Amino acid sequence: MTIEINLELSDADLAHFKQLMQEAIQKNSGLSEDEVLEKAQAVVSQMEQSNQPDFVKSRVSSLADLIAAVKDEEWQMPEDEKKDILTSLIYFSEPQDLVPDDIPVLGFLDDAIMIELVIQDMSLDLRSYRQFCSFRRTEEKRRGDAAKVDRDSWLAGTRSEIRAAMRKDRKASSKRSFFRRIM
């Protein structure tokens, strides 16, 4: 038997998470890109290795994809986009969070909520990166060993198209993102 529990975060609740993000940004502003990625990856690994409820597990892959997008040399992420993602990941550099992670079932609840907020902010970036990865896998299968020949040119065209569409969608979006308003 399963049970569904929905959480509704009020404006005050969201303000609290925004404050936590601001504090994490201030406290960890001196961390290098590699340190932020390493600490966020450690959270992903910890969450994947522990027995977590599905509401936590379902969000971990998106956090892992954001980390992968920053690290993926073929994606060639522009610095401004990379900075936005790294800033969003900085919360996961904090060893102490609202709910201690070692509490069974609920330990990663606050992390799952923060991941959800980050995913909402980075949804266009995440969608674009996943689209790029899908194209790359399809082309690698289709081209076989020839995929290595002229790889940069066939990736560059699609990468450029995907990024242009993402920027267009970002401009068309009338609402500002949750965290980008504080950065």
Beta strands, then each sheet from edge to edge (+ up, - down):
end
